[in-house]
Amino acid sequence: MADLTIDLNADLGEGFGRWRLTDDDALLSVVTSANVACGFHAGDPSTMRRVCELAAERGVRVGAQVSYRDLAGFGRRAMDVPPRELTDEIAYQIGALRVFARAAGADVAYVKPHGALYNRCVRDPAQAAAVVEGVLLAADGVPLPVLGLPGSRLHEAAGAAGLPVVSEGFADRAYTAAGTLVPRGEPGAVIDDPGTVVKRSLGLARDGSVTSIDGEPVQVAVRSLCVHGDTPGAADLARRVRAELAAAGVRVEPFA
């Protein structure tokens, strides 16, 4: 049996002021990579600093979760942002998080788009290129890996620019037969049953395969699995997923 490794990532720091959505402390005891909200869809300076400090203490990699500027819509509303403006906003978010990551003794280790921007960059080469330009602008001499859906326009643009690409899978999201995510507004897009999520996690990690919403197997080779931090019981589910992966002989470790 081949030596199998997988990264577990979660979206963290998704609060604002006194409002908190994600159980950052609990999840940072389970995941190996933290996608930290950078203030555009969620997050604020104090939250960013706190999550970076906790992540650094526990050896969890810090990633910049960049988004459209959409606090009211949690970054999940479709937006048309001019490419140069989007590039600047991506660089701005990475730079802001880097301040707190470095203050905690770590650094920004990778970049992942959030929500509507993530989905747009699967198919839109212009928006994908703008995101990559933003990553390059903020790179500070270090080629930051880009975490995203395999086969996406984002990965095409990042690879062409010389940035490492890391393929991501979602055990709690439904896939189409083409290997893309079913939009959240459609029936069955989000998978709530913990047993099913665990089973799909094992399939993605061991076999690079997941069952589509049509019931057909889809090949999705991934290096990182996302556990959504805003899902009820996310920390307990993440612990179960990690335990089952270990039991199946899959090592859980960061990709960056």
Backbone as numpy.savetxt, mean C-alpha at the origin, in Angstrom:
# Nx Ny Nz CAx CAy CAz Cx Cy Cz
10.56 -27.54 -2.03 9.71 -26.33 -2.03 10.58 -25.09 -2.03
10.28 -24.16 -2.91 11.07 -22.94 -3.02 10.97 -22.12 -1.74
12.01 -21.33 -1.50 12.03 -20.45 -0.34 11.08 -19.29 -0.61
9.96 -19.24 0.11 8.93 -18.25 -0.14 9.00 -17.14 0.90
8.96 -15.89 0.44 8.90 -14.75 1.34 7.79 -13.81 0.88
7.20 -13.12 1.82 6.16 -12.14 1.51 6.26 -11.00 2.51
5.92 -9.84 2.09 5.83 -8.66 2.95 4.36 -8.43 3.30
4.10 -7.98 4.51 2.74 -7.59 4.90 2.73 -6.08 5.09
1.89 -5.39 4.34 1.79 -3.94 4.49 0.38 -3.55 4.92
0.29 -2.39 5.56 -1.01 -1.87 5.97 -1.00 -0.35 5.85
-2.16 0.22 5.57 -2.32 1.67 5.50 -2.50 2.19 6.92
-1.58 3.03 7.36 -1.57 3.49 8.75 -1.55 5.01 8.84
-1.78 5.51 10.04 -1.80 6.96 10.26 -2.98 7.63 9.61
-4.05 6.86 9.35 -5.20 7.43 8.65 -6.20 8.06 9.63
-5.72 9.08 10.30 -6.56 9.87 11.19 -6.33 11.33 10.89
-6.92 12.19 11.71 -6.71 13.62 11.52 -7.13 14.31 12.81
-6.17 15.00 13.44 -6.49 15.65 14.70 -6.86 14.63 15.76
-8.02 14.81 16.37 -8.47 13.90 17.44 -9.13 12.63 16.90
-9.38 12.60 15.59 -10.07 11.45 14.99 -9.04 10.43 14.52
-9.21 9.17 14.90 -8.32 8.10 14.47 -9.13 6.97 13.84
-8.63 6.47 12.74 -9.30 5.40 12.03 -8.60 4.06 12.20
-7.28 4.07 12.13 -6.52 2.83 12.14 -5.91 2.56 13.51
-5.82 1.27 13.88 -5.19 0.86 15.14 -3.69 0.71 14.87
-3.01 1.84 14.80 -1.62 1.84 14.37 -0.73 1.01 15.29
-0.92 1.16 16.59 -0.06 0.46 17.54 -0.16 -1.06 17.37
-1.37 -1.57 17.27 -1.55 -3.01 17.13 -1.03 -3.53 15.79
-1.34 -2.81 14.72 -0.91 -3.27 13.40 0.61 -3.23 13.23
1.26 -2.27 13.89 2.71 -2.18 13.78 3.43 -3.30 14.53
2.68 -4.10 15.26 3.24 -5.29 15.90 3.14 -6.51 14.98
2.49 -6.34 13.83 2.24 -7.47 12.93 2.86 -7.26 11.55
2.63 -6.10 10.96 3.06 -5.87 9.58 4.56 -5.61 9.50
5.09 -5.69 8.29 6.51 -5.42 8.07 6.73 -4.11 7.32
5.68 -3.56 6.72 5.78 -2.28 6.02 4.54 -1.44 6.34
4.76 -0.16 6.61 3.68 0.75 6.99 3.51 1.82 5.92
2.34 1.83 5.28 2.01 2.87 4.30 1.42 4.04 5.08
2.22 5.07 5.30 1.81 6.15 6.20 1.15 7.28 5.41
-0.08 7.61 5.80 -0.80 8.71 5.15 -0.02 10.01 5.36
0.09 10.78 4.29 0.96 11.96 4.28 0.20 13.29 4.34
-1.06 13.26 4.78 -1.79 14.50 5.00 -2.76 14.91 3.92
-2.78 14.22 2.78 -3.66 14.64 1.69 -5.00 13.92 1.69
-5.01 12.64 2.08 -6.30 11.94 2.24 -6.61 11.69 3.71
-5.58 11.70 4.52 -5.68 11.52 5.97 -4.30 11.83 6.53
-4.22 11.86 7.87 -2.93 12.11 8.50 -2.69 13.58 8.75
-1.87 13.85 9.74 -1.43 15.21 10.07 -0.02 15.09 10.62
0.68 16.21 10.82 2.08 16.11 11.25 2.30 15.29 12.51
1.47 15.47 13.53 1.68 14.73 14.77 1.43 13.24 14.58
0.42 12.90 13.79 0.14 11.49 13.51 1.28 10.87 12.71
1.77 11.58 11.72 2.88 11.08 10.92 4.11 10.82 11.79
4.40 11.77 12.68 5.57 11.60 13.55 5.40 10.40 14.47
4.21 10.26 15.06 3.96 9.16 15.99 4.11 7.80 15.30
3.52 7.66 14.12 3.60 6.38 13.40 5.04 6.08 12.99
5.77 7.09 12.55 7.18 6.87 12.17 8.00 6.42 13.36
7.76 7.01 14.52 8.50 6.61 15.72 8.20 5.17 16.11
6.92 4.80 16.08 6.54 3.43 16.42 7.11 2.44 15.41
7.05 2.79 14.13 7.57 1.90 13.09 9.08 1.70 13.26
9.80 2.77 13.52 11.25 2.67 13.68 11.60 1.81 14.88
10.86 1.95 15.96 11.12 1.16 17.17 10.96 -0.33 16.90
10.04 -0.68 16.00 9.70 -2.09 15.78 10.30 -2.67 14.50
11.14 -1.89 13.83 11.79 -2.39 12.64 10.88 -2.51 11.43
9.77 -1.77 11.46 8.83 -1.78 10.33 9.23 -0.69 9.34
9.26 -1.02 8.06 9.64 -0.06 7.04 8.56 1.02 6.89
9.00 2.23 6.65 8.09 3.37 6.49 7.93 3.68 5.01
6.69 3.66 4.53 6.40 4.01 3.14 5.50 5.22 3.07
5.66 6.03 2.05 4.81 7.20 1.86 3.57 6.81 1.08
2.41 6.94 1.72 1.15 6.66 1.03 0.62 7.98 0.51
0.87 8.22 -0.76 0.55 9.50 -1.39 -0.84 9.45 -2.02
-1.48 10.61 -2.12 -2.88 10.64 -2.53 -3.20 11.93 -3.26
-4.36 11.92 -3.91 -4.94 13.19 -4.34 -5.26 14.02 -3.09
-5.33 15.33 -3.26 -5.66 16.21 -2.14 -7.18 16.13 -1.91
-7.59 15.25 -1.00 -9.02 14.94 -0.84 -9.32 14.44 0.57
-9.16 15.30 1.56 -9.46 14.92 2.94 -10.94 14.55 3.11
-11.82 15.33 2.50 -13.25 15.10 2.68 -13.69 13.75 2.12
-13.07 13.32 1.05 -13.45 12.06 0.41 -12.52 10.92 0.71
-11.59 11.11 1.66 -10.64 10.07 2.05 -9.82 9.58 0.85
-9.62 10.46 -0.12 -8.79 10.10 -1.26 -9.40 9.07 -2.18
-10.70 8.83 -2.05 -11.35 7.80 -2.86 -12.25 8.37 -3.94
-12.21 9.68 -4.13 -13.02 10.30 -5.19 -12.15 10.54 -6.42
-12.72 10.26 -7.58 -12.01 10.49 -8.84 -11.73 11.98 -9.00
-10.51 12.32 -9.38 -10.13 13.71 -9.57 -9.26 13.83 -10.81
-9.32 14.98 -11.44 -8.45 15.28 -12.58 -7.48 16.37 -12.17
-6.26 15.98 -11.89 -5.23 16.92 -11.44 -4.20 17.07 -12.56
-3.88 18.30 -12.97 -2.87 18.48 -14.01 -1.57 17.77 -13.63
-0.91 17.12 -14.61 0.26 16.32 -14.29 1.36 17.03 -13.51
1.70 18.27 -13.89 2.77 18.95 -13.16 2.36 19.23 -11.72
1.11 19.60 -11.52 0.61 19.84 -10.16 0.65 18.56 -9.35
0.26 17.44 -9.96 0.28 16.16 -9.27 1.72 15.78 -8.91
2.65 15.99 -9.82 4.06 15.71 -9.54 4.53 16.48 -8.31
4.20 17.76 -8.25 4.61 18.57 -7.11 3.98 18.09 -5.81
2.72 17.68 -5.88 2.03 17.23 -4.67 2.56 15.89 -4.18
2.97 15.03 -5.09 3.58 13.76 -4.70 4.91 14.02 -4.00
5.74 14.86 -4.60 7.03 15.18 -4.00 6.87 15.83 -2.63
5.89 16.70 -2.51 5.60 17.40 -1.26 5.26 16.40 -0.15
4.41 15.43 -0.46 4.00 14.45 0.54 5.16 13.56 0.99
5.97 13.13 0.03 7.12 12.30 0.38 8.10 13.08 1.26
8.34 14.34 0.88 9.26 15.16 1.65 8.78 15.40 3.07
7.48 15.60 3.23 6.93 15.83 4.57 7.12 14.60 5.45
6.84 13.42 4.91 6.99 12.20 5.70 8.46 11.93 6.00
9.33 12.25 5.05 10.76 11.98 5.26 11.29 12.72 6.49
10.82 13.93 6.73 11.27 14.69 7.90 11.04 13.88 9.18
9.85 13.32 9.32 9.51 12.60 10.54 10.16 11.22 10.58
10.29 10.58 9.41 10.96 9.28 9.38 12.42 9.42 9.80
13.11 10.42 9.27 14.52 10.61 9.62 14.68 11.03 11.08
13.76 11.83 11.58 13.82 12.22 12.99 13.68 11.00 13.90
12.99 9.96 13.41 12.80 8.75 14.19 13.94 7.74 13.99
14.92 8.10 13.16 16.05 7.21 12.91 15.83 6.25 11.77
14.83 6.52 10.95 14.54 5.68 9.79 14.57 6.56 8.53
13.86 6.17 7.50 13.72 6.97 6.29 12.53 6.44 5.52
12.10 7.18 4.52 11.06 6.69 3.62 11.68 5.61 2.74
11.12 4.40 2.80 11.72 3.26 2.12 11.06 2.94 0.79
9.84 3.45 0.55 9.12 3.17 -0.68 7.93 4.12 -0.77
7.24 4.07 -1.90 6.07 4.93 -2.14 4.93 4.07 -2.65
3.72 4.35 -2.15 2.52 3.68 -2.63 1.38 4.69 -2.77
0.77 4.80 -3.94 -0.41 5.66 -4.07 -1.59 5.07 -3.30
-2.54 5.94 -2.98 -3.72 5.55 -2.21 -5.00 5.73 -3.03
-5.97 4.86 -2.77 -7.34 5.06 -3.23 -7.51 5.34 -4.71
-8.16 6.47 -4.99 -8.48 6.82 -6.37 -7.22 7.00 -7.21
-6.17 7.52 -6.61 -4.92 7.70 -7.35 -4.31 6.34 -7.69
-4.35 5.40 -6.76 -3.85 4.04 -7.01 -4.56 3.44 -8.21
-5.88 3.51 -8.19 -6.66 2.90 -9.27 -6.49 3.63 -10.59
-6.37 4.94 -10.55 -6.17 5.71 -11.78 -4.84 5.35 -12.43
-3.82 5.13 -11.59 -2.49 4.84 -12.12 -2.36 3.43 -12.66
-3.38 2.60 -12.46 -3.38 1.28 -13.08 -3.54 1.40 -14.59
-4.34 2.40 -15.03 -4.71 2.47 -16.45 -4.33 3.76 -17.15
-3.98 4.82 -16.38 -3.75 6.13 -16.96 -2.25 6.44 -17.01
-1.64 6.38 -18.21 -0.18 6.59 -18.30 0.25 8.01 -17.91
-0.59 9.00 -18.17 -0.21 10.38 -17.86 -0.16 10.61 -16.35
-1.18 10.13 -15.63 -1.17 10.28 -14.17 -0.07 9.41 -13.55
0.14 8.23 -14.09 1.20 7.37 -13.59 2.56 8.02 -13.76
2.79 8.62 -14.92 4.07 9.30 -15.18 4.26 10.48 -14.24
3.18 11.19 -13.93 3.27 12.33 -13.02 3.65 11.87 -11.61
3.09 10.74 -11.18 3.45 10.20 -9.87 4.92 9.82 -9.83
5.38 9.16 -10.88 6.79 8.75 -10.94 7.70 9.98 -10.93
7.32 11.02 -11.66 8.12 12.25 -11.65 8.21 12.82 -10.24
7.12 12.74 -9.49 7.12 13.22 -8.12 8.04 12.40 -7.24
8.04 11.08 -7.44 8.94 10.21 -6.69 10.39 10.56 -7.00
10.69 10.76 -8.27 12.05 11.12 -8.67 12.47 12.47 -8.09
11.53 13.42 -8.07 11.82 14.75 -7.55 12.18 14.71 -6.07
11.54 13.80 -5.34 11.76 13.70 -3.90 12.80 12.64 -3.54
13.40 12.00 -4.53 14.21 10.81 -4.26 15.44 11.08 -3.41
16.00 12.27 -3.47 17.18 12.61 -2.66 18.34 11.66 -2.95
18.46 11.30 -4.21 19.57 10.43 -4.62 19.34 8.95 -4.41
18.20 8.57 -3.81 17.91 7.16 -3.55 16.72 6.73 -4.41
16.88 5.71 -5.26 15.76 5.25 -6.10 14.70 4.53 -5.27
13.64 5.23 -4.91 12.62 4.66 -4.04 11.77 3.62 -4.79
11.60 2.44 -4.22 10.70 1.45 -4.84 9.26 1.96 -4.87
8.52 1.52 -5.88 7.12 1.91 -6.03 6.27 0.66 -5.86
5.38 0.68 -4.87 4.50 -0.44 -4.58 3.18 -0.23 -5.30
2.75 -1.24 -6.07 1.51 -1.08 -6.82 1.05 -2.38 -7.45
-0.02 -2.29 -8.22 -0.62 -3.46 -8.85 0.27 -3.95 -10.00
0.54 -5.25 -10.06 1.36 -5.76 -11.16 0.70 -5.50 -12.52
1.52 -5.13 -13.48 1.02 -4.85 -14.81 0.41 -3.48 -14.99
0.49 -2.65 -13.97 -0.13 -1.32 -14.02 0.72 -0.34 -14.83
0.08 0.75 -15.28 0.82 1.82 -15.95 1.82 2.46 -14.99
1.51 2.43 -13.70 2.43 2.97 -12.71 3.74 2.19 -12.71
3.65 0.88 -12.72 4.86 0.07 -12.73 5.62 0.21 -14.05
4.90 0.37 -15.13 5.56 0.59 -16.42 6.38 1.88 -16.38
5.77 2.95 -15.87 6.45 4.25 -15.81 7.62 4.21 -14.85
7.42 3.57 -13.70 8.49 3.49 -12.70 9.67 2.69 -13.24
9.38 1.55 -13.86 10.45 0.73 -14.41 11.23 1.48 -15.49
10.52 2.21 -16.34 11.18 2.97 -17.40 12.06 4.06 -16.84
11.72 4.55 -15.65 12.50 5.61 -15.01 13.63 5.08 -14.14
13.75 3.76 -14.08 14.82 3.15 -13.30 14.50 2.94 -11.83
13.22 3.04 -11.47 12.83 2.82 -10.09 12.45 1.35 -9.89
12.82 0.76 -8.75 12.38 -0.61 -8.47 10.86 -0.67 -8.33
10.26 -1.74 -8.80 8.81 -1.91 -8.65 8.54 -3.14 -7.80
7.53 -3.03 -6.96 7.14 -4.12 -6.06 5.66 -4.41 -6.28
5.34 -5.65 -6.61 3.96 -6.02 -6.91 3.19 -6.33 -5.63
1.97 -5.82 -5.59 1.15 -5.91 -4.39 -0.13 -6.69 -4.67
-0.56 -7.47 -3.66 -1.80 -8.20 -3.75 -2.74 -7.84 -2.63
-4.04 -8.08 -2.83 -5.08 -7.74 -1.86 -5.95 -8.96 -1.61
-5.82 -9.55 -0.42 -6.61 -10.72 -0.10 -8.05 -10.37 0.22
-8.30 -9.11 0.60 -9.65 -8.70 0.99 -10.37 -7.89 -0.08
-9.83 -7.91 -1.30 -10.50 -7.23 -2.41 -10.74 -8.23 -3.54
-11.87 -8.07 -4.22 -12.19 -8.93 -5.34 -11.40 -8.50 -6.58
-11.02 -9.49 -7.38 -10.29 -9.25 -8.62 -11.17 -9.54 -9.83
-10.90 -8.82 -10.90 -11.52 -9.14 -12.18 -10.70 -10.24 -12.85
-11.24 -10.78 -13.94 -10.51 -11.81 -14.68 -9.22 -11.27 -15.29
-9.13 -9.94 -15.43 -7.94 -9.32 -16.00 -6.87 -9.04 -14.95
-7.15 -9.36 -13.68 -6.16 -9.15 -12.63 -6.19 -7.77 -12.01
-7.23 -6.99 -12.30 -7.39 -5.68 -11.67 -8.42 -5.78 -10.55
-8.49 -4.76 -9.72 -9.41 -4.78 -8.59 -10.81 -4.37 -9.02
-11.79 -5.06 -8.49 -13.19 -4.67 -8.73 -13.43 -3.35 -8.00
-13.98 -2.33 -8.65 -14.22 -1.04 -8.00 -15.04 -1.19 -6.72
-14.70 -0.41 -5.70 -15.33 -0.53 -4.39 -16.86 -0.36 -4.44
-17.36 0.40 -5.38 -18.79 0.64 -5.45 -19.60 -0.53 -5.98
-18.93 -1.56 -6.49 -19.63 -2.70 -7.06 -19.85 -3.79 -6.02
-20.94 -4.57 -6.15 -21.22 -5.66 -5.20 -20.08 -6.67 -5.14
-19.71 -7.07 -3.93 -18.67 -8.08 -3.76 -17.25 -7.58 -3.89
-17.07 -6.27 -4.00 -15.72 -5.72 -4.20 -14.83 -5.91 -2.99
-15.43 -5.85 -1.79 -14.68 -6.01 -0.55 -15.07 -7.33 0.10
-14.08 -8.12 0.49 -14.31 -9.43 1.09 -14.19 -9.31 2.60
-15.28 -9.62 3.31 -15.33 -9.41 4.76 -15.07 -10.66 5.58
-15.27 -11.83 5.01 -15.14 -13.06 5.78 -13.66 -13.35 6.10
-13.28 -13.38 7.39 -11.87 -13.58 7.75 -11.28 -14.87 7.21
-12.04 -15.97 7.25 -11.52 -17.23 6.73 -11.18 -17.16 5.25
-12.02 -16.48 4.50 -11.77 -16.32 3.07 -10.54 -15.45 2.82
-10.39 -14.39 3.61 -9.22 -13.51 3.47 -7.94 -14.28 3.75
-7.94 -15.10 4.79 -6.75 -15.90 5.12 -6.44 -16.87 3.99
-7.45 -17.55 3.48 -7.25 -18.51 2.39 -6.69 -17.82 1.15
-7.21 -16.66 0.83 -6.72 -15.93 -0.34 -5.30 -15.43 -0.12
-4.97 -15.06 1.11 -3.61 -14.63 1.43 -2.62 -15.75 1.16
-2.96 -16.95 1.59 -2.09 -18.10 1.36 -1.93 -18.39 -0.14
-3.04 -18.29 -0.87 -2.98 -18.53 -2.31 -2.10 -17.53 -3.03
-2.20 -16.27 -2.65 -1.38 -15.24 -3.27 0.10 -15.43 -2.93
0.38 -15.74 -1.65 1.77 -15.86 -1.22 2.45 -17.11 -1.75
1.75 -18.24 -1.75 2.36 -19.52 -2.14 2.28 -19.79 -3.63
1.15 -19.47 -4.23 0.90 -19.87 -5.61 0.83 -18.71 -6.60
0.80 -17.48 -6.08 0.63 -16.34 -6.97 -0.69 -16.40 -7.70
-1.72 -16.87 -7.00 -3.01 -17.08 -7.64 -4.14 -16.65 -6.71
-5.21 -16.13 -7.31 -6.40 -15.73 -6.57 -7.61 -16.01 -7.44
-8.75 -16.27 -6.80 -9.97 -16.52 -7.55 -10.65 -15.20 -7.88
-11.00 -15.00 -9.14 -11.64 -13.76 -9.56 -13.10 -13.74 -9.10
-13.74 -12.59 -9.25 -15.13 -12.46 -8.86 -16.04 -13.35 -9.70
-15.54 -13.78 -10.86 -16.29 -14.68 -11.73 -16.03 -16.15 -11.40
-15.19 -16.40 -10.38 -14.91 -17.76 -9.98 -13.77 -18.43 -10.70
-13.05 -17.68 -11.52 -11.95 -18.24 -12.28 -10.61 -17.90 -11.62
-9.62 -18.80 -11.67 -8.30 -18.49 -11.11 -7.57 -17.43 -11.94
-6.90 -16.52 -11.25 -6.13 -15.47 -11.89 -4.72 -15.49 -11.33
-3.72 -15.47 -12.20 -2.33 -15.43 -11.74 -1.95 -14.00 -11.38
-1.53 -13.80 -10.13 -1.13 -12.48 -9.63 0.13 -12.67 -8.79
1.29 -12.57 -9.42 2.55 -12.74 -8.71 2.82 -11.50 -7.86
2.92 -11.67 -6.54 3.08 -10.51 -5.65 4.23 -10.72 -4.68
4.81 -9.62 -4.23 5.86 -9.64 -3.20 5.36 -9.06 -1.88
4.22 -8.37 -1.92 3.67 -7.76 -0.70 2.16 -7.94 -0.68
1.63 -8.23 0.51 0.19 -8.35 0.71 -0.30 -7.18 1.55
-1.39 -6.56 1.14 -1.96 -5.45 1.88 -3.09 -5.94 2.79
-3.01 -5.54 4.06 -4.11 -5.73 5.00 -4.67 -4.35 5.29
-5.87 -4.07 4.86 -6.42 -2.72 5.01 -6.61 -2.37 6.48
-5.98 -1.27 6.89 -6.02 -0.87 8.29 -7.36 -0.35 8.75
-8.24 0.06 7.81 -9.54 0.62 8.20 -10.63 -0.45 8.24
-10.26 -1.72 8.05 -11.22 -2.81 8.15 -11.47 -3.13 9.63
-12.73 -3.31 10.05 -12.99 -3.70 11.45 -12.24 -4.98 11.81
-11.54 -4.96 12.96 -10.78 -6.12 13.38 -9.52 -6.34 12.57
-8.99 -5.29 11.97 -7.84 -5.42 11.07 -6.63 -6.03 11.74
-6.34 -5.63 12.98 -5.15 -6.14 13.66 -5.27 -7.64 13.93
-6.42 -8.08 14.39 -6.62 -9.51 14.64 -6.52 -10.31 13.34
-7.09 -9.77 12.28 -7.02 -10.45 10.99 -5.57 -10.52 10.50
-4.82 -9.43 10.67 -3.42 -9.43 10.26 -2.61 -10.47 11.03
-2.88 -10.59 12.33 -2.18 -11.60 13.13 -2.50 -13.01 12.61
-3.74 -13.23 12.29 -4.15 -14.56 11.80 -3.50 -14.86 10.46
-3.48 -13.86 9.58 -2.84 -14.05 8.28 -1.37 -14.37 8.45
-0.68 -13.61 9.31 0.75 -13.84 9.51 1.01 -15.22 10.10
0.21 -15.63 11.06 0.39 -16.94 11.67 0.18 -18.06 10.66
-0.83 -17.92 9.81 -1.10 -18.96 8.82 -0.01 -19.00 7.75
0.53 -17.86 7.40 1.64 -17.83 6.44 2.85 -18.55 7.02
3.16 -18.25 8.28 4.30 -18.91 8.92 4.09 -20.42 8.99
2.88 -20.84 9.33 2.58 -22.26 9.43 2.72 -22.96 8.08
2.51 -22.20 7.01 2.61 -22.76 5.66 4.04 -22.67 5.11
4.98 -22.20 5.94 6.37 -22.13 5.49 6.73 -20.89 4.71
5.89 -19.85 4.79 6.17 -18.60 4.10 6.77 -17.61 5.10
7.98 -17.13 4.81 8.63 -16.14 5.68 8.04 -14.77 5.42
7.74 -14.06 6.49 7.20 -12.70 6.38 8.32 -11.72 6.69
8.68 -10.93 5.71 9.78 -9.96 5.88 9.59 -8.81 4.92
10.14 -7.63 5.26 9.96 -6.46 4.39 10.67 -6.61 3.06
10.14 -5.97 2.04 10.77 -6.03 0.72 11.85 -4.95 0.56
11.81 -3.92 1.40 12.74 -2.81 1.26 13.71 -2.77 2.43
